[in-house]
Amino acid sequence: AGIPVVILDDHRSRATIGEQILAVAAALGVSEAGEKLASKVEADIVAAEAEVAALAEASPMKDLRMVFLYLRGTAGVFYWFGEGSGADDLIASLGGVDVAKQVELDGYKPINAEGLVKAAPDMFLLMSGGLESVGGVSGLAEIPGVAETQAGVNECVVDMADSKILSFGPQYPATLSALGRAVFAEN
C-alpha cells in the first residue's frame, strides 16, 4: 500500500522512554523536536523521582513490599507482573520492594495463591479497570491468596487508569508523581 510501517520494541521501562520518543520523532521526520521532548521528559522524570524519594523518606510507609497485579475478572485473567514487565521499573521508581522479583518471577505469570502468600506484599498496584472488573477491593480479596497477605488484610491497594500506569511515555513523570503521592502522601 506504500504506507511506511515502523515497529518499535515492545519492552516498556523507564530506560526506554527517551529511545521511544526519538524513534517516533524520526519516523515522523521531526528528529529535532524529538530530541527536545526527550530531554524535557528526562528532566521531568528526574524531578518526579526526587519528589517520590522525598515523599518516601518522610513517610512511615517507606520500603513497602509491592506487587503489580493485572486482573480481568470478566475473563478470569489474574496475573502478577515480575521482572522485565515494566512493573518492576515502576516499583523501583516508587522506592518499593518488588516482591515478584524477590521470588524470582520473570515477566507475566498467572497468580498462584501460594506464591503470592510467600511473596508477602504490603501493597497491591493495579489498573483501575482491572480492579473494577473483579468488583473492587472486596472482589480482589476473593482471588486465592490475596486475603492471606498483609496487602489483602489491610486492603492496601493503589490503582490508576489502565492507559497511564504502565505506559512509559512522555506522561510518565506525571504518572510517577501521582502514584508517589497516592502511596506515600495520602496514606
TORMAR-892441 format. One record per atom (N, C-alpha, C): z, x, y; atom name; residue in one letter. Coordinates in pm, 1 decimal. Each point is the difference from the previous one (the first is absolute). Layout:
ATOM         z         x         y  name  resn
ATOM         Z         X         Y    CA     A
...
***
This chain:
ATOM         z         x         y  name  resn
ATOM       0.0      82.5    -119.7     N     A
ATOM       0.0     -82.5     119.7    CA     A
ATOM       0.0      86.5     125.5     C     A
ATOM      14.5     131.7     -17.6     N     G
ATOM      -1.6      88.2     115.5    CA     G
ATOM     128.4      -1.8      81.0     C     G
ATOM     105.3     -53.3     -55.1     N     I
ATOM     128.6      -5.2      69.9    CA     I
ATOM      85.8     115.6     -50.1     C     I
ATOM      42.3      87.7      91.8     N     P
ATOM      83.6     111.9     -45.7    CA     P
ATOM     134.5     -50.4     -51.9     C     P
ATOM      45.9      60.5    -107.6     N     V
ATOM     128.6     -34.4     -59.1    CA     V
ATOM      86.1     126.9      -1.6     C     V
ATOM     119.8     -12.6      49.1     N     V
ATOM      93.0     112.2       0.6    CA     V
ATOM     119.3     -40.3     -86.0     C     V
ATOM      31.6      83.2     -96.4     N     I
ATOM     113.2     -27.5     -88.4    CA     I
ATOM     108.6     101.4      30.2     C     I
ATOM     117.5     -50.3      33.4     N     L
ATOM     114.5      85.2      30.8    CA     L
ATOM      93.1       5.5    -119.2     C     L
ATOM      70.1     109.0     -12.5     N     D
ATOM     100.9      15.6    -103.5    CA     D
ATOM     102.0    -112.7      15.9     C     D
ATOM      37.1     -64.1    -109.2     N     D
ATOM      93.6    -112.7       9.8    CA     D
ATOM     146.3      44.3      -0.4     C     D
ATOM      25.7     129.7     -10.6     N     H
ATOM     138.1      48.3       5.6    CA     H
ATOM      54.0     -24.4     140.8     C     H
ATOM     109.2     -70.8       9.3     N     R
ATOM      58.3     -35.4     128.5    CA     R
ATOM     135.6      66.5      13.6     C     R
ATOM      14.6      77.1     107.0     N     S
ATOM     127.4      64.1      27.4    CA     S
ATOM       3.9      40.2     146.4     C     S
ATOM     113.8      46.5      42.2     N     R
ATOM      14.7      46.1     137.8    CA     R
ATOM     -98.6     114.3      25.8     C     R
ATOM     -19.6      86.3     -98.5     N     A
ATOM     -85.7     117.4      16.1    CA     A
ATOM    -148.4     -34.3      14.5     C     A
ATOM     -41.5    -115.7     -46.3     N     T
ATOM    -143.1     -34.4       4.6    CA     T
ATOM     -40.5     -79.7     123.9     C     T
ATOM      94.4     -37.9      81.8     N     I
ATOM     -31.7     -86.2     114.9    CA     I
ATOM    -101.4      66.6      92.2     C     I
ATOM      25.1     121.7      43.5     N     G
ATOM     -91.2      69.1      90.1    CA     G
ATOM    -137.1      20.4     -61.7     C     G
ATOM      -1.8      41.5    -127.6     N     E
ATOM    -126.8      20.3     -71.1    CA     E
ATOM     -82.6    -127.8      -3.5     C     E
ATOM      66.1    -111.3     -26.6     N     Q
ATOM     -71.8    -127.6      -9.2    CA     Q
ATOM     -54.8     -42.8     135.8     C     Q
ATOM      78.8      21.3     105.7     N     I
ATOM     -47.3     -32.5     134.8    CA     I
ATOM    -124.2      83.2      31.8     C     I
ATOM       5.1     128.4     -29.1     N     L
ATOM    -113.5      88.5      27.5    CA     L
ATOM    -122.6     -38.4     -82.6     C     L
ATOM      20.7     -37.5    -125.1     N     A
ATOM    -112.0     -39.5     -86.1    CA     A
ATOM     -66.5    -127.7      50.4     C     A
ATOM      79.1     -97.4      40.1     N     V
ATOM     -56.2    -125.1      52.6    CA     V
ATOM     -74.1      27.1     130.8     C     V
ATOM      60.5      80.0      87.1     N     A
ATOM     -64.6      32.6     127.3    CA     A
ATOM    -132.6      72.4     -22.4     C     A
ATOM      -3.5      93.3     -94.8     N     A
ATOM    -124.2      72.1     -30.0    CA     A
ATOM    -106.7     -95.4     -51.9     C     A
ATOM      40.6     -92.5     -87.5     N     A
ATOM     -95.3     -96.8     -55.2    CA     A
ATOM     -57.7     -90.6     109.1     C     A
ATOM      78.9     -24.9     102.7     N     L
ATOM     -44.8     -85.2     109.6    CA     L
ATOM     -68.2      78.9     112.0     C     L
ATOM      -0.4     132.3     -13.4     N     G
ATOM     -64.1      83.3     101.1    CA     G
ATOM      82.5      18.8     126.3     C     G
ATOM     130.0     -12.5     -12.0     N     V
ATOM      88.7      15.9     115.9    CA     V
ATOM     109.7     101.1     -33.2     C     V
ATOM     -41.4     116.3     -44.4     N     S
ATOM      95.1     103.3     -44.5    CA     S
ATOM      99.6      39.7     107.5     C     S
ATOM     -45.7      11.4     123.9     N     E
ATOM      91.1      41.3     107.5    CA     E
ATOM     111.0    -103.5      19.9     C     E
ATOM     -37.4    -126.4      -0.7     N     A
ATOM     100.6    -106.5      13.0    CA     A
ATOM      95.1       2.7    -120.5     C     A
ATOM     -52.9      30.6    -117.4     N     G
ATOM      83.7      10.3    -119.5    CA     G
ATOM     101.6     111.2      10.8     C     G
ATOM     -41.6     113.7      54.3     N     E
ATOM      92.5     111.9      18.1    CA     E
ATOM     111.8     -36.8      96.7     C     E
ATOM     -35.0     -69.6     107.8     N     K
ATOM     102.4     -43.3      96.3    CA     K
ATOM      97.3     -98.0     -65.5     C     K
ATOM     -54.6     -96.2     -72.9     N     L
ATOM      86.0     -98.4     -65.6    CA     L
ATOM      88.5      66.8    -105.2     C     L
ATOM     -57.6      89.7     -79.3     N     A
ATOM      79.5      68.4    -103.0    CA     A
ATOM     113.8      78.9      62.9     C     A
ATOM     -25.6      66.8     111.2     N     S
ATOM     105.2      76.0      69.7    CA     S
ATOM     108.4     -91.4      53.8     C     S
ATOM     -41.8    -112.1      59.6     N     K
ATOM      97.2     -96.0      54.2    CA     K
ATOM      85.4     -59.1    -111.9     C     K
ATOM     -64.2     -39.3    -108.6     N     V
ATOM      74.1     -59.1    -112.0    CA     V
ATOM      96.9     101.3     -59.2     C     V
ATOM     -40.4     125.3     -12.7     N     E
ATOM      89.5     103.1     -53.1    CA     E
ATOM     122.7      15.1      89.9     C     E
ATOM     -21.5       2.3     130.8     N     A
ATOM     113.4      10.1      93.4    CA     A
ATOM      90.5    -122.4     -11.4     C     A
ATOM     -60.3    -116.6     -15.7     N     D
ATOM      78.1    -122.6     -15.5    CA     D
ATOM      79.2       0.3    -131.0     C     D
ATOM     -57.9      56.5    -105.0     N     I
ATOM      70.5       9.2    -128.5    CA     I
ATOM     121.3      91.2      14.2     C     I
ATOM     -19.1     113.8      63.4     N     V
ATOM     111.1      94.2      19.9    CA     V
ATOM     112.4     -68.3      78.4     C     V
ATOM     -35.6     -75.6     103.4     N     A
ATOM     100.8     -71.6      79.0    CA     A
ATOM      70.0    -107.2     -84.5     C     A
ATOM     -75.4     -72.4     -80.8     N     A
ATOM      59.5    -103.4     -85.9    CA     A
ATOM      92.1      62.7    -104.2     C     A
ATOM     -41.4     112.3     -57.1     N     E
ATOM      85.2      68.5     -97.6    CA     E
ATOM     130.3      46.8      64.6     C     E
ATOM      -8.3      48.9     122.7     N     A
ATOM     121.3      42.8      71.1    CA     A
ATOM      90.4    -120.0      28.4     C     A
ATOM     -59.7    -112.6      38.5     N     E
ATOM      77.7    -121.8      25.3    CA     E
ATOM      72.3     -45.0    -127.2     C     E
ATOM     -72.7      -1.9    -111.3     N     V
ATOM      58.9     -43.4    -126.9    CA     V
ATOM     109.3      96.9     -43.7     C     V
ATOM     -22.7     129.5      15.8     N     A
ATOM     101.7      99.0     -37.0    CA     A
ATOM     127.3     -19.7      81.0     C     A
ATOM     -14.8     -28.4     129.0     N     A
ATOM     117.7     -23.6      85.2    CA     A
ATOM      72.5    -127.9     -41.8     C     A
ATOM     -75.0    -105.4     -29.9     N     L
ATOM      61.5    -124.7     -47.2    CA     L
ATOM      74.2      22.6    -130.9     C     L
ATOM     -62.5      74.3     -91.1     N     A
ATOM      61.2      25.9    -130.5    CA     A
ATOM     127.8      81.3      15.2     C     A
ATOM      -4.7     100.6      86.1     N     E
ATOM     116.1      86.4      20.0    CA     E
ATOM     118.5     -77.3      56.9     C     E
ATOM     -28.0     -97.0      85.8     N     A
ATOM     106.1     -77.9      64.2    CA     A
ATOM      48.3    -116.7     -85.9     C     A
ATOM     -65.0     -22.2    -112.4     N     S
ATOM      29.5    -117.1     -82.1    CA     S
ATOM      84.0      35.8    -122.1     C     S
ATOM      89.5     -89.5     -38.5     N     P
ATOM      70.8      20.5    -126.2    CA     P
ATOM     -92.8     -24.6    -120.0     C     P
ATOM    -119.9     -48.8      27.4     N     M
ATOM     -95.9     -32.5    -105.5    CA     M
ATOM     -89.1     118.7     -37.8     C     M
ATOM      25.5     120.5      55.1     N     K
ATOM     -87.8     113.1     -30.2    CA     K
ATOM       8.2      37.3    -147.3     C     K
ATOM    -101.1      69.7     -45.4     N     D
ATOM     -13.2      42.4    -140.2    CA     D
ATOM      -6.5    -118.5     -96.4     C     D
ATOM     -59.3    -108.2      46.6     N     L
ATOM     -16.1    -117.8     -85.9    CA     L
ATOM     -94.9      29.0    -115.0     C     L
ATOM      34.7     -51.7    -114.0     N     R
ATOM     -85.7       8.7    -118.8    CA     R
ATOM     -94.5    -119.5       5.5     C     R
ATOM    -128.3      28.1      20.1     N     M
ATOM     -99.5    -105.5      22.9    CA     M
ATOM    -105.9      -1.6    -109.8     C     M
ATOM     -56.7    -117.8     -19.9     N     V
ATOM    -115.7     -13.5     -87.8    CA     V
ATOM     -93.1    -104.8      60.9     C     V
ATOM    -129.1      25.5     -12.5     N     F
ATOM    -100.6     -93.9      48.8    CA     F
ATOM     -46.3     -84.8    -117.7     C     F
ATOM      12.8    -130.6      15.2     N     L
ATOM     -45.0     -93.3    -103.6    CA     L
ATOM    -123.3     -73.5      48.3     C     L
ATOM     -97.9     -13.1     -88.2     N     Y
ATOM    -120.1     -78.2      27.3    CA     Y
ATOM       7.1    -122.8     -88.8     C     Y
ATOM       5.3    -115.6      61.6     N     L
ATOM      19.3    -124.3     -74.4    CA     L
ATOM    -109.1    -100.7      32.0     C     L
ATOM     -47.7     -67.3    -101.0     N     R
ATOM     -88.3    -114.9      15.0    CA     R
ATOM      45.8    -100.9    -104.2     C     R
ATOM     100.7     -77.8      40.7     N     G
ATOM      64.4     -92.8     -92.5    CA     G
ATOM     -91.7    -104.5     -57.2     C     G
ATOM     -99.5     -41.7      78.2     N     T
ATOM     -91.8    -102.7     -48.3    CA     T
ATOM     -82.4      50.7    -117.8     C     T
ATOM     -16.2     132.2     -10.8     N     A
ATOM     -76.7      58.8    -109.5    CA     A
ATOM      90.4      73.1     -99.4     C     A
ATOM     130.6       1.3      25.9     N     G
ATOM      92.3      70.2     -87.5    CA     G
ATOM     -17.0     151.1       4.1     C     G
ATOM     -41.6      51.8     116.2     N     V
ATOM     -20.5     143.2      16.8    CA     V
ATOM     122.6      57.8      70.9     C     V
ATOM      70.6      89.9     -68.4     N     F
ATOM     120.0      61.8      54.8    CA     F
ATOM      -6.9     150.5     -26.1     C     F
ATOM     -27.2      76.9     105.3     N     Y
ATOM     -13.7     144.6     -11.9    CA     Y
ATOM      99.5      70.1      91.2     C     Y
ATOM      33.8     122.5     -36.1     N     W
ATOM      67.3      87.7      93.7    CA     W
ATOM     -92.0     117.6      22.0     C     W
ATOM       2.9      51.2     122.7     N     F
ATOM     -92.4     104.9      40.2    CA     F
ATOM      73.2     132.8       0.3     C     F
ATOM     -61.3      99.1     -63.7     N     G
ATOM      60.5     131.0     -10.2    CA     G
ATOM     -75.9     107.1      74.7     C     G
ATOM      14.5     122.1     -47.4     N     E
ATOM     -58.7     115.5      65.8    CA     E
ATOM    -152.1     -12.3       6.0     C     E
ATOM     -53.5      30.3     117.9     N     G
ATOM    -144.2      -5.3      20.3    CA     G
ATOM     -52.9    -136.8      38.2     C     G
ATOM      87.4     -97.7      13.4     N     S
ATOM     -43.0    -136.3      31.8    CA     S
ATOM      -7.0     -27.3     150.0     C     S
ATOM      54.1      88.0      79.7     N     G
ATOM      14.3     -24.4     143.6    CA     G
ATOM     140.4     -48.6      31.6     C     G
ATOM      57.3     -77.2     -89.6     N     A
ATOM     137.1     -47.5      21.0    CA     A
ATOM      96.3     118.1       3.3     C     A
ATOM     -28.9     103.5     -76.9     N     D
ATOM      85.2     119.2       0.2    CA     D
ATOM      -0.4      67.1     137.2     C     D
ATOM    -116.6       5.8      64.1     N     D
ATOM     -10.5      55.0     135.2    CA     D
ATOM      77.4     -84.9     100.0     C     D
ATOM     -12.7    -130.2     -12.7     N     L
ATOM      69.0     -91.0      90.2    CA     L
ATOM     151.9      17.0     -12.7     C     L
ATOM      49.4       3.7    -121.1     N     I
ATOM     143.8      16.1     -23.4    CA     I
ATOM      47.6     134.4      54.2     C     I
ATOM     -77.7     105.3     -21.5     N     A
ATOM      36.9     132.0      53.8    CA     A
ATOM       4.4      -3.6     152.5     C     A
ATOM     -96.9     -66.9      62.7     N     S
ATOM      -1.2      -9.7     146.3    CA     S
ATOM     118.5     -79.7      52.6     C     S
ATOM      51.7     -90.0     -81.3     N     L
ATOM     118.3     -77.9      38.3    CA     L
ATOM     129.6      77.2     -27.7     C     L
ATOM     -12.0     115.1     -61.1     N     G
ATOM     119.7      78.5     -31.2    CA     G
ATOM      74.5     -53.4    -120.8     C     G
ATOM     -67.0     -82.5     -78.4     N     G
ATOM      63.4     -56.5    -118.3    CA     G
ATOM     -18.6      87.4    -122.7     C     G
ATOM      72.1     -33.0    -103.1     N     V
ATOM     -12.9      65.6    -129.3    CA     V
ATOM     -90.1     -89.5     -84.2     C     V
ATOM    -113.0      53.4     -43.2     N     D
ATOM     -96.2     -76.8     -79.5    CA     D
ATOM      44.8       0.1    -145.9     C     D
ATOM      59.9    -111.1     -43.2     N     V
ATOM      54.2      -4.8    -135.8    CA     V
ATOM    -110.0       1.7    -105.3     C     V
ATOM    -118.7     -47.6      34.3     N     A
ATOM    -110.9       6.2     -96.0    CA     A
ATOM     -35.2     145.6     -28.8     C     A
ATOM       5.3      83.0     101.0     N     K
ATOM     -26.0     142.7     -18.5    CA     K
ATOM     109.0      62.5     -86.6     C     K
ATOM     123.3     -42.2      20.8     N     Q
ATOM     111.0      56.7     -78.0    CA     Q
ATOM     -13.0     -30.0    -149.2     C     Q
ATOM     -59.6    -112.7     -32.8     N     V
ATOM     -20.1     -31.8    -141.9    CA     V
ATOM    -140.8      38.5     -45.6     C     V
ATOM     -67.1      82.2      84.2     N     E
ATOM    -131.3      57.5     -30.0    CA     E
ATOM    -107.7    -104.6     -22.8     C     E
ATOM       2.8    -104.5      80.2     N     L
ATOM    -102.1    -103.4      -7.5    CA     L
ATOM    -117.6      42.6      87.7     C     L
ATOM    -116.5       9.7     -58.7     N     D
ATOM    -121.4      34.6      73.8    CA     D
ATOM     -85.3    -125.0      18.8     C     D
ATOM     -58.0     -13.0     118.2     N     G
ATOM     -93.7    -109.2      25.2    CA     G
ATOM      65.7    -135.7       0.0     C     G
ATOM     -63.1     -92.6     -70.5     N     Y
ATOM      43.2    -139.4      -3.4    CA     Y
ATOM      31.1     -36.4    -144.4     C     Y
ATOM     116.5     -54.9     -22.3     N     K
ATOM      38.1     -38.0    -136.6    CA     K
ATOM      65.5    -137.8       2.4     C     K
ATOM     -19.6     -78.8    -106.3     N     P
ATOM      70.9    -127.5      -7.9    CA     P
ATOM     150.6      22.8       3.9     C     P
ATOM      69.9     -91.9      63.4     N     I
ATOM     145.6      11.6       7.1    CA     I
ATOM      57.6     -11.3    -139.8     C     I
ATOM      86.0      92.3     -31.4     N     N
ATOM      71.5       2.5    -125.4    CA     N
ATOM     147.5     -14.4      36.4     C     N
ATOM      65.9    -103.5     -49.3     N     A
ATOM     138.3     -28.7      39.1    CA     A
ATOM      91.3     120.9     -20.9     C     A
ATOM     -11.8      63.9    -115.3     N     E
ATOM      87.2     112.9     -29.3    CA     E
ATOM     -24.8     114.8      98.0     C     E
ATOM    -126.5      26.7      28.2     N     G
ATOM     -34.4     106.9      93.3    CA     G
ATOM      48.3     -29.1     140.3     C     G
ATOM     -12.5    -123.6      41.7     N     L
ATOM      44.0     -38.3     134.0    CA     L
ATOM     151.9      13.9      11.8     C     L
ATOM      71.5     -43.4    -101.2     N     V
ATOM     146.3      12.6       1.7    CA     V
ATOM      39.4     147.5      -0.9     C     V
ATOM     -69.1      80.6     -80.7     N     K
ATOM      28.5     143.7      -5.1    CA     K
ATOM     -28.3      65.9     135.0     C     K
ATOM    -104.1     -42.5      68.2     N     A
ATOM     -36.7      57.4     129.3    CA     A
ATOM     104.1     -31.6     107.2     C     A
ATOM      69.1    -110.8     -12.8     N     A
ATOM     112.2     -38.0      86.5    CA     A
ATOM     -31.9      -1.6     150.1     C     A
ATOM    -100.0     -78.8      41.0     N     P
ATOM     -29.8      -6.0     143.7    CA     P
ATOM     106.8     -75.5      79.3     C     P
ATOM      18.1      44.3     125.7     N     D
ATOM      86.7     -69.5      94.9    CA     D
ATOM     -79.9     -99.0      83.7     C     D
ATOM    -133.4      21.1       6.4     N     M
ATOM     -84.9     -82.8      85.4    CA     M
ATOM    -137.7     -15.5     -63.4     C     M
ATOM     -54.3    -120.8      13.5     N     F
ATOM    -136.7     -27.4     -42.0    CA     F
ATOM     -88.1      -9.5     123.3     C     F
ATOM    -115.2      65.4      -1.3     N     L
ATOM    -103.4     -16.5     101.4    CA     L
ATOM    -111.2     -81.3     -64.2     C     L
ATOM     -47.3    -100.9      72.7     N     L
ATOM    -101.4     -88.5     -56.2    CA     L
ATOM     -98.8     -46.3     106.3     C     L
ATOM    -114.8     -46.8     -47.2     N     M
ATOM     -93.7     -70.2      85.2    CA     M
ATOM      51.8    -143.2      15.9     C     M
ATOM     -11.3     -53.9     119.4     N     S
ATOM      50.9    -135.6      26.1    CA     S
ATOM     -64.6    -104.1     -90.3     C     S
ATOM    -130.4      10.5     -18.0     N     G
ATOM     -69.4     -96.1     -86.5    CA     G
ATOM      48.9       6.7    -143.2     C     G
ATOM      31.7     119.3     -45.9     N     G
ATOM      53.2      16.2    -135.4    CA     G
ATOM     137.0     -63.4     -14.1     C     G
ATOM      83.9      22.2     100.1     N     L
ATOM     133.3     -60.2      -3.2    CA     L
ATOM     -10.4    -152.6       1.0     C     L
ATOM     -87.0     -51.0      84.5     N     E
ATOM     -21.1    -145.5       4.9    CA     E
ATOM     -51.6     -53.2    -133.3     C     E
ATOM     -85.0      78.0     -67.1     N     S
ATOM     -61.8     -46.7    -124.9    CA     S
ATOM      98.9     -17.8    -113.8     C     S
ATOM     116.1      64.8      10.4     N     V
ATOM     101.7     -15.9    -104.6    CA     V
ATOM     111.1     -95.3      42.5     C     V
ATOM     -13.9     -60.0     117.6     N     G
ATOM     101.1     -94.5      46.4    CA     G
ATOM     107.5      63.7      84.9     C     G
ATOM     -33.7     110.6      68.1     N     G
ATOM      96.2      64.5      89.2    CA     G
ATOM     100.6      84.0     -75.6     C     G
ATOM     109.9      31.3      67.4     N     V
ATOM     101.8      87.9     -56.6    CA     V
ATOM      61.2     -61.3    -125.7     C     V
ATOM      19.8    -130.7      -1.9     N     S
ATOM      58.9     -62.2    -120.0    CA     S
ATOM     -96.0       8.8    -118.7     C     S
ATOM    -129.2     -13.6      24.4     N     G
ATOM     -97.8      14.8    -107.4    CA     G
ATOM     -12.0     144.2     -46.7     C     G
ATOM      13.7      93.9      93.3     N     L
ATOM      -3.2     142.3     -34.4    CA     L
ATOM     110.8      31.3     -99.7     C     L
ATOM     116.8     -59.3      21.0     N     A
ATOM     114.7      25.6     -87.0    CA     A
ATOM     -23.5     -46.0    -143.7     C     A
ATOM     -99.3     -85.3     -20.5     N     E
ATOM     -29.7     -49.3    -135.0    CA     E
ATOM     -89.8      94.1     -79.9     C     E
ATOM     -58.5     100.2      66.9     N     I
ATOM     -82.7      97.4     -70.4    CA     I
ATOM      93.2      89.5     -81.0     C     I
ATOM     -27.6      17.9    -128.8     N     P
ATOM      90.4      77.4     -85.7    CA     P
ATOM      34.9     137.4      58.2     C     P
ATOM     128.9      27.4       9.0     N     G
ATOM      51.5     126.7      48.0    CA     G
ATOM      40.4      -1.1     145.9     C     G
ATOM     -62.1     -83.9      81.0     N     V
ATOM      26.2       1.0     144.9    CA     V
ATOM     145.1     -33.4      29.9     C     V
ATOM      52.1    -105.2     -59.0     N     A
ATOM     136.5     -44.6      30.4    CA     A
ATOM     105.7      98.9     -48.4     C     A
ATOM     -38.3      93.3     -87.0     N     E
ATOM      95.4      97.5     -51.5    CA     E
ATOM       3.3     129.1      82.4     C     E
ATOM     -71.6       3.7     110.6     N     T
ATOM       0.0     117.8      88.1    CA     T
ATOM      84.9     -29.3     123.2     C     T
ATOM      43.9     105.9      68.6     N     Q
ATOM      74.1     -19.7     125.7    CA     Q
ATOM     -86.2     -75.2     100.7     C     Q
ATOM    -128.1      32.8       6.0     N     A
ATOM     -89.9     -68.9      92.1    CA     A
ATOM      -3.9    -149.2     -31.0     C     A
ATOM      -1.8     -33.7    -128.9     N     G
ATOM      -1.7    -140.8     -39.7    CA     G
ATOM     131.2     -69.7      27.1     C     G
ATOM     110.0      64.8     -33.8     N     V
ATOM     133.4     -57.7      21.9    CA     V
ATOM      22.3     -26.8     148.3     C     V
ATOM     -39.7      97.0      84.5     N     N
ATOM      21.0     -12.7     144.7    CA     N
ATOM    -114.6     -70.3      73.1     C     N
ATOM    -101.3     -41.2     -75.2     N     E
ATOM    -119.9     -62.1      58.3    CA     E
ATOM     -54.6      85.9     114.4     C     E
ATOM      -6.6     129.5     -24.8     N     C
ATOM     -45.6      96.3     100.4    CA     C
ATOM    -150.8      17.6     -14.5     C     C
ATOM     -72.1     -76.0      81.4     N     V
ATOM    -145.3      -7.6      -7.7    CA     V
ATOM     -57.7      14.4     139.8     C     V
ATOM    -100.4      84.7      13.3     N     V
ATOM     -74.9       9.8     125.0    CA     V
ATOM    -146.3     -25.4     -35.2     C     V
ATOM     -58.2     -98.4      66.2     N     D
ATOM    -140.1     -30.3     -25.9    CA     D
ATOM     -80.1       7.5     129.4     C     D
ATOM    -128.8      21.5     -15.6     N     M
ATOM     -90.7      10.5     113.8    CA     M
ATOM    -134.4     -57.3     -43.4     C     M
ATOM     -76.7     -44.7      95.9     N     A
ATOM    -131.5     -58.1     -26.8    CA     A
ATOM     -81.4      89.0     -93.7     C     A
ATOM     -65.2     -62.9     -93.7     N     D
ATOM     -79.0      69.8    -100.7    CA     D
ATOM    -102.1      94.6      63.0     C     D
ATOM     -59.8     -41.5     109.7     N     S
ATOM    -106.4      77.8      63.5    CA     S
ATOM      51.8     121.5      76.3     C     S
ATOM     130.4      11.2      14.9     N     K
ATOM      55.4     109.6      80.6    CA     K
ATOM      77.8     103.3     -80.0     C     K
ATOM      80.3     -43.6     -93.7     N     I
ATOM     101.8      88.3     -56.7    CA     I
ATOM     -54.2     127.1     -65.7     C     I
ATOM    -112.1      -7.2     -68.8     N     L
ATOM     -56.0     118.8     -64.6    CA     L
ATOM    -141.7      30.8      47.9     C     L
ATOM     -32.7     -39.1     121.8     N     S
ATOM    -138.3      17.0      44.8    CA     S
ATOM     -33.5     141.9      43.9     C     S
ATOM      95.6      77.0      47.9     N     F
ATOM     -21.0     139.0      38.5    CA     F
ATOM    -124.8      19.4      85.2     C     F
ATOM      -8.3     -74.5     108.2     N     G
ATOM    -108.0      15.1      95.7    CA     G
ATOM      57.0      28.7     137.2     C     G
ATOM     -78.6     -23.5     104.5     N     P
ATOM      47.4      28.4     135.9    CA     P
ATOM     126.7     -75.5      39.1     C     P
ATOM      30.8    -109.8     -67.2     N     Q
ATOM     120.1     -76.6      32.1    CA     Q
ATOM     123.4      50.4     -75.0     C     Q
ATOM     -14.3     104.8     -80.9     N     Y
ATOM     112.3      50.5     -78.6    CA     Y
ATOM     123.4      34.6      83.8     C     Y
ATOM     -13.5      61.4     117.6     N     P
ATOM     120.6      28.7      78.6    CA     P
ATOM      80.3    -126.8      33.1     C     P
ATOM     -68.8    -107.7      35.2     N     A
ATOM      69.4    -125.8      29.9    CA     A
ATOM      64.5     -56.6    -126.4     C     A
ATOM     -69.3      11.5    -112.5     N     T
ATOM      54.8     -45.6    -128.1    CA     T
ATOM     127.6      76.0     -33.4     C     T
ATOM      -6.5     132.2      12.1     N     L
ATOM     116.1      82.9     -31.7    CA     L
ATOM     118.1     -31.0      91.6     C     L
ATOM     -26.2     -14.1     129.0     N     S
ATOM     108.0     -33.2      94.7    CA     S
ATOM      63.6    -134.1     -33.6     C     S
ATOM     -83.3     -99.6     -27.1     N     A
ATOM      52.8    -133.2     -31.7    CA     A
ATOM      82.4       2.7    -128.2     C     A
ATOM     -47.9      69.4    -101.6     N     L
ATOM      76.9       8.8    -124.6    CA     L
ATOM     129.2      77.6      21.0     C     L
ATOM      -5.8     107.1      78.7     N     G
ATOM     122.0      76.2      29.3    CA     G
ATOM     105.7     -84.6      67.1     C     G
ATOM     -41.8     -83.3      96.0     N     R
ATOM      95.1     -90.0      65.5    CA     R
ATOM      53.2    -103.6     -97.3     C     R
ATOM     -87.0     -52.6     -85.5     N     A
ATOM      43.9    -100.4     -96.8    CA     A
ATOM      99.7      58.7     -99.9     C     A
ATOM     -24.0     121.9     -42.4     N     V
ATOM      86.2      62.5    -100.1    CA     V
ATOM     131.6      47.5      61.2     C     V
ATOM      -6.0      64.5     117.1     N     F
ATOM     117.3      67.8      51.9    CA     F
ATOM      68.0     -68.5     119.2     C     F
ATOM     -75.6     -62.0      87.3     N     A
ATOM      60.4     -54.6     122.7    CA     A
ATOM      41.3    -146.4     -14.2     C     A
ATOM     -62.5     -71.2     -91.9     N     E
ATOM      26.7    -142.9     -10.7    CA     E
ATOM      96.5     -31.7    -114.4     C     E
ATOM      55.0     102.3     -63.9     N     N
ATOM      93.7     -22.3    -110.6    CA     N
ATOM     140.3      38.0      39.6     C     N
***
